[in-house]
Amino acid sequence: MSDEMDIGVLAESFTEYLSTEWPREKAVAYARSGATHADALWSETAALGWPALTIAEAHGGLGLGTNALAALHEALGAAAAPLPMLGTNLAAALIAHSGSDPQQAHLLPGLADGSERAAFAHPDAAVLDANGAAVSGVVADLLDAPSATLLFLRAVRGDNPVWLALPAAAPGIAIARVALADTTRSLGTVTLTDVTLDESAILTPANAAALDDELLRLAALALAADALGGGNAVLAATVEYMKIREQFGRVIGSFQALKHRAADHKATLESARELVDHAASLAADAPDALLAALTAKQHLTRVTAEVARDCIQLHGGVGFTSEYVPHVYLKRAKLNEVLFGTRSALLDRIADMLEAA
């Protein structure tokens, strides 16, 4: 079986599992629950090896690449699954690139088996001072911090950028949840007060700038795939609704104007899929790997937000109610737009890269 066929089978397994274990009814109910993540679903998917997908086999992982990463996040986006997977994937990449052999042996197996959940600082997060025996400071808007067991924070030690891998339950760490419209993810403000800093908790990259670019590439690709899955899922749910909702004695799906809107959205999403597929196919060291991922992210997140917004309109009045699914996808899409770089910021970065080429 070819690698491409392997990824196709893997993608189908993600989709089939989530369609059974996390149907739209659960997504709508979860949106009202106030939970930080779906704990039972996390345990089940961890048992299936999903957090281990891109971790090296030597540390309990499956050793797969970005094609598998994109397939996983497309399925998570389609289900609007409230799982802290992105931070875990990024933490695994960080450790693989910057961790010593003992650090990798200590940290990666827990991420692979799902017993650890990671919150990961975004590129513009506060940088902590790690020059002493203890660290203090505040890091705002840390993705998945309320559900995390490990925090990966940016810091500086001497003149070098470093990362800190700290247990969320360590003495001196307090996490305050930040209210979000998107209930499928969580953000938290992390306050550190004289948190003891052990040398084993400090990850020192050999090339901090190159590592930041690689982490941004992976985050952008995952968010683009998530958006693609969400856009197709909310459109499919809307088309199903249009086939049964009647007005003026006819199902609204028979109205030509509405059919054209749905068809336009489908065509837009299918053409955008090529951006994700291309970015996922590139090796990390490919010359345009980062450019392709940023291009996919800025385009897919915008497109999906527009599709989800119109799907609410296509549902009519009930589209604005919490009993129907479009609002779940719209809120997730809007957060995807700003995570790891707003569209404006990414377009600026893309322009700089093109100018420098």
C-alpha positions in Angstrom: 0.0 0.0 0.0 1.4 3.4 -0.9 2.0 6.2 1.5 -0.8 8.2 -0.1 -3.2 5.3 0.2 -2.2 4.9 3.8 -3.0 8.5 4.6 -6.4 8.1 2.9 -7.2 5.0 5.0 -6.1 6.9 8.1 -8.2 9.9 7.2 -11.2 7.7 6.8 -10.7 6.1 10.2 -10.5 9.5 11.8 -13.8 10.6 10.1 -15.6 7.4 10.8 -14.7 7.3 14.5 -15.7 10.9 15.1 -18.9 10.7 13.2 -19.9 7.9 15.5 -18.5 9.1 18.8 -18.9 12.8 18.3 -22.0 13.5 16.2 -23.4 16.9 15.7 -25.8 16.5 18.6 -22.9 16.0 21.0 -21.2 19.1 19.5 -24.3 21.2 20.1 -24.8 19.8 23.7 -21.1 20.3 24.5 -21.3 24.0 23.5 -23.5 24.5 26.5 -21.5 22.4 29.0 -18.7 24.8 30.0 -16.1 22.0 30.0 -12.5 22.7 29.1 -12.3 19.7 26.8 -14.0 16.4 26.1 -12.2 14.3 28.6 -13.7 10.9 27.7 -13.2 11.6 23.9 -9.6 12.6 24.6 -9.0 9.3 26.5 -10.5 7.3 23.7 -8.6 9.0 20.9 -5.4 8.7 22.9 -5.9 5.0 23.2 -6.2 5.0 19.4 -2.8 6.7 19.1 -4.0 10.1 17.8 -1.7 12.2 20.0 1.2 9.9 19.0 0.8 10.5 15.3 3.9 12.6 14.6 6.0 11.5 17.6 9.0 9.2 16.8 8.5 5.5 17.3 11.4 5.4 19.8 9.2 7.5 22.2 5.9 5.6 21.7 4.7 7.4 18.6 3.8 6.5 15.1 6.4 8.6 13.3 4.1 9.9 10.6 4.5 13.3 8.8 2.5 16.4 7.9 0.1 14.6 5.6 -1.1 12.6 8.6 -1.2 15.8 10.8 -3.4 17.5 8.2 -5.7 14.5 7.9 -6.2 14.4 11.7 -6.9 18.1 12.0 -9.3 18.1 9.1 -11.3 15.4 10.9 -11.2 17.3 14.2 -12.4 20.4 12.5 -15.2 18.6 10.7 -16.4 17.2 14.1 -15.7 20.5 15.9 -14.0 18.2 18.4 -13.0 19.9 21.7 -9.7 18.2 22.0 -6.4 20.0 22.9 -4.5 18.3 20.1 -2.8 21.3 18.4 -0.7 22.2 21.5 0.2 18.6 22.0 1.4 18.3 18.3 3.4 21.5 18.6 5.0 20.5 21.9 6.1 17.2 20.4 7.7 19.0 17.5 9.4 21.5 19.9 10.8 18.7 22.1 12.0 16.7 19.0 13.9 19.7 17.7 15.2 21.2 21.0 15.1 18.6 23.7 18.1 16.6 24.9 17.9 12.9 24.8 16.9 12.7 28.5 14.3 15.5 27.9 12.8 13.6 24.9 12.7 10.4 26.9 11.0 12.1 29.8 8.5 14.3 27.9 7.5 12.6 24.7 6.0 9.3 25.9 3.4 11.1 28.1 2.4 13.2 25.1 2.2 10.2 22.9 0.0 8.2 25.2 -2.2 11.1 26.0 -1.5 11.1 29.7 -0.1 14.6 29.2 -1.9 17.5 27.5 0.1 20.5 26.3 -0.7 24.2 26.2 1.6 26.0 23.8 2.6 29.7 23.7 1.8 31.5 20.4 4.5 33.5 18.6 3.5 36.8 20.2 3.2 35.5 23.7 5.0 37.1 26.6 8.7 36.1 27.0 9.6 35.1 30.6 13.0 35.8 32.3 14.5 32.4 33.0 17.9 33.7 34.3 17.3 32.8 37.9 16.5 29.8 40.0 12.8 30.7 39.8 10.6 32.3 37.2 7.7 34.8 37.5 5.5 36.5 35.0 2.1 36.5 33.2 1.4 34.8 29.9 -2.0 35.7 28.5 -4.2 33.8 26.0 -2.4 30.5 26.2 -4.3 28.0 24.0 -5.8 25.0 25.9 -4.1 26.1 29.2 -7.3 25.3 31.3 -7.1 21.7 30.2 -3.3 21.3 30.1 -1.1 19.2 32.3 2.1 20.7 30.7 2.8 24.3 29.8 5.3 25.2 27.1 6.3 28.9 27.5 8.7 31.2 25.8 11.6 32.6 27.8 15.1 34.0 27.6 18.1 32.8 29.4 21.2 34.9 29.0 21.1 36.1 25.4 19.4 32.9 24.2 15.7 32.3 23.4 14.6 29.2 25.3 11.4 27.3 26.0 10.1 26.2 29.5 8.3 22.9 29.9 6.5 23.3 33.3 3.8 21.1 34.9 0.6 23.1 35.1 0.1 21.9 38.7 3.5 23.2 39.8 3.6 25.4 43.0 3.3 29.0 42.0 1.3 28.5 38.8 -2.2 29.8 38.5 -4.4 29.5 35.4 -7.4 31.7 34.9 -9.8 30.6 32.1 -10.6 33.3 29.5 -14.2 33.4 28.2 -14.4 32.5 24.6 -17.3 32.5 22.1 -15.8 29.3 20.7 -16.6 26.7 23.3 -14.7 23.9 21.4 -11.3 25.4 22.6 -10.1 27.2 25.7 -7.7 30.0 26.5 -6.1 30.7 29.8 -4.0 33.4 31.4 -1.1 31.8 33.2 0.4 33.6 36.2 3.8 32.3 37.5 4.9 33.4 41.0 8.4 32.3 42.0 8.1 29.0 40.2 11.1 26.8 40.8 13.1 26.4 37.6 14.9 23.1 37.1 17.5 22.8 34.3 15.6 19.8 33.0 12.6 22.1 32.2 14.6 24.3 29.9 14.6 23.5 26.2 17.3 25.3 24.2 16.9 25.4 20.4 20.1 25.4 18.3 18.4 27.8 15.9 15.6 29.7 17.6 14.4 31.5 14.4 14.4 28.3 12.3 12.5 26.5 15.1 9.9 29.3 15.3 9.3 29.1 11.5 8.8 25.3 11.8 6.4 25.6 14.6 4.5 28.3 12.8 4.4 26.1 9.7 2.9 23.2 11.6 0.4 25.4 13.4 -0.7 27.1 10.2 -1.1 23.8 8.4 -3.1 22.2 11.2 -5.4 25.3 11.4 -5.9 25.4 7.7 -6.9 21.7 7.7 -9.2 22.3 10.7 -10.9 25.1 8.8 -11.3 22.9 5.7 -13.0 20.2 7.7 -15.2 22.6 9.5 -16.3 24.4 6.3 -17.3 21.2 4.5 -19.1 19.9 7.6 -21.2 23.0 8.2 -22.0 23.1 4.5 -23.1 19.5 4.5 -25.3 20.0 7.6 -26.9 23.0 5.9 -27.6 21.2 2.7 -29.2 18.4 4.7 -31.4 21.0 6.4 -32.3 22.6 3.1 -33.6 19.3 1.9 -36.3 19.1 4.7 -37.1 22.7 5.6 -40.3 23.8 3.7 -41.4 27.3 2.8 -44.3 28.3 0.5 -45.1 24.6 0.2 -41.6 23.6 -1.1 -38.4 22.5 0.4 -36.0 25.5 0.4 -33.3 23.4 -1.2 -35.3 23.5 -4.4 -35.0 27.3 -4.7 -32.4 28.1 -7.4 -30.9 31.1 -5.6 -30.1 29.0 -2.5 -28.8 26.1 -4.5 -26.4 28.4 -6.2 -25.1 29.8 -2.9 -24.5 26.3 -1.6 -22.8 25.2 -4.9 -20.5 28.3 -4.8 -19.4 27.5 -1.2 -18.7 23.9 -2.2 -16.6 25.0 -5.2 -14.7 27.4 -3.1 -13.9 24.8 -0.4 -12.8 22.2 -3.0 -10.5 24.6 -4.8 -9.0 25.7 -1.4 -8.3 22.0 -0.5 -5.4 22.1 -3.0 -3.7 24.7 -0.8 -3.8 22.3 2.2 -2.8 19.3 0.2 0.1 21.1 -1.3 1.3 22.5 2.0 1.0 19.1 3.7 2.9 17.3 1.0 6.1 19.5 1.4 9.0 18.5 3.6 10.0 20.8 6.4 13.1 21.9 4.5 11.4 22.6 1.2 12.1 26.2 0.1 8.4 27.1 0.1 7.1 25.0 2.9 6.4 27.8 5.3 5.0 30.0 2.5 2.6 27.3 1.4 1.4 26.7 5.0 0.8 30.4 5.7 -1.0 30.8 2.4 -3.3 27.9 3.2 -4.0 29.2 6.7 -4.9 32.7 5.8 -7.1 31.7 2.9 -8.9 28.7 4.4 -9.7 30.3 7.8 -11.3 33.3 6.0 -13.2 31.1 3.5 -14.6 28.9 6.2 -15.7 31.8 8.4 -17.6 33.2 5.4 -19.2 29.8 4.6 -20.2 29.2 8.2 -21.7 32.7 8.4 -23.8 32.2 5.3 -24.8 28.7 6.5 -26.5 30.4 9.4 -28.4 32.6 7.0 -29.4 29.6 4.9 -30.9 28.0 8.0 -33.2 30.9 8.3 -34.2 32.1 11.8 -33.3 28.9 13.5 -29.7 29.3 12.3 -29.2 31.8 15.1 -30.3 29.4 17.8 -28.1 27.2 19.9 -30.1 24.1 19.0 -28.5 24.0 15.5 -24.9 23.4 14.6 -23.8 26.3 12.4 -23.0 28.6 15.3 -20.5 26.1 16.6 -18.6 26.1 13.3 -18.7 29.9 12.9 -17.2 30.5 16.4 -14.5 27.9 15.8 -13.8 29.4 12.4 -13.4 32.9 13.8 -10.9 31.7 16.4 -9.0 29.9 13.7 -8.6 33.2 11.9 -6.6 34.7 14.7 -4.7 31.8 16.2 -1.0 31.8 15.4 -1.3 35.0 13.3 -4.2 37.0 12.0 -4.8 37.2 8.3 -3.3 40.6 8.0 -0.1 39.5 9.9 0.2 36.4 7.7 -0.3 38.4 4.5 2.5 40.8 5.7 4.8 37.8 6.3 3.9 36.3 3.0 4.6 39.5 1.2 8.0 39.8 2.9 8.9 36.2 1.9 7.9 36.8 -1.7 9.8 40.1 -1.9 12.9 38.3 -0.5 12.7 35.4 -2.9 
